Amino acid sequence: MSEQEQDIILSELDDDTLVTQMHDDLYDGMATAISEGTQILLDRGWTPYDVLQKALVEGMRIVGIDFRDGILFVPEVLLAANSMKAGMAILRPLLAETGAPKVGTMIIGTVKGDIHDIGKNLVGMMMEGAGFDIIDIGVNNDVEDYIEAALKHNADIIGMSALLTTTMGYMKVVIETFKQRGIRNDYAIVVGGAPLNEAFADEIGADAYCRDASMAVEIAGKIMETRQGSAAFAKLAAVG
Ligand code: B1M
């Protein structure tokens, strides 16, 4: 069904029906309907975070299951992804609007060979909302991209995302190269993405694995507390 053919009036649906309808619209790649539904929920007093999680992320989860099972194919999933981005475009400034003081700088990017960016974008948005300066270097990044951005922006944290079992291994290449260049300890390196887990993060020598965007925010906050604590300690040690 094309967007024009949709005759459901979203604003007349109750919240639960609207959210279910948004899952269907995301599945059908109807970006305009997703923008409209997102705005309606916000106007009804939903928090941006709830709209994101309950309407958009849950809808994308359903898309992922049917993609895995061969019911949906790449073109359809791309349309769904674009619809999700349409909703995220409305939520982005709201999630970032906390007025929190800047707590640190994070480079975030998807690794070489991988073009999935929805999860990474979500993490970036949530981190911005928590007061971080986010330098998003996009997708398909090789190690030099991470290093260049880290040095240029005097980063505190490097965040890597991978959604494929074939690309997650590249994270180790990045960490090893940071070690070889003698800059590993200048940054906290955190990783995330659906195929990863804690054991993998440990194995490749990352500082932390982030299961989802809110965990990324929590972990990054703790990292900054430790870094600022160490910086204050180093200053005291230098004085005394
Ligand atoms: Co792809 N894809 N895809 N895909 N795709 C998956 C990942 C897959 C699991 C689907 C499946 O088979 N069920 C499968 C991977 C299988 C595997 O490796 N085990 C897969 C495949 C196989 C492929 C292709 C190879 C398909 C093909 O061409 N034959 C191809 C690869 C292209 C490439 O990258 N080279 C491909 C292509 C695509 C599209 C282009 C069509 C599209 C991407 C569009 C885009 O991103 N702009 C796409 C999509 C959309 C998906 C699924 C359906 C959805 C991913 C997503 O956006 N999820 C996905 C199935 C799935 O995951 N259910 C699938 C929503 C997002 C909010 O979650 O990304 O997990 P997620 O992010 C979370 C956490 O993981 C975490 O926080 C986020 C928010 O909570 N997180 C981080 C993520 N990154 C983080 C970084 C951090 C911290 C936390 O840094 C600190």
Boltz pocket constraint, residues with backbone or C-beta under 6 A from the ligand:
constraints:
  - pocket:
      binder: B
      contacts: [[A, 57], [A, 60], [A, 61], [A, 63], [A, 64], [A, 65], [A, 67], [A, 68], [A, 69], [A, 73], [A, 74], [A, 75], [A, 77], [A, 78], [A, 81], [A, 108], [A, 113], [A, 114], [A, 115], [A, 116], [A, 117], [A, 118], [A, 119], [A, 120], [A, 122], [A, 123], [A, 158], [A, 159], [A, 160], [A, 161], [A, 162], [A, 163], [A, 164], [A, 165], [A, 166], [A, 190], [A, 191], [A, 192], [A, 193], [A, 194], [A, 195], [A, 210], [A, 211], [A, 212], [A, 213], [A, 214], [A, 216]]
      max_distance: 6.0
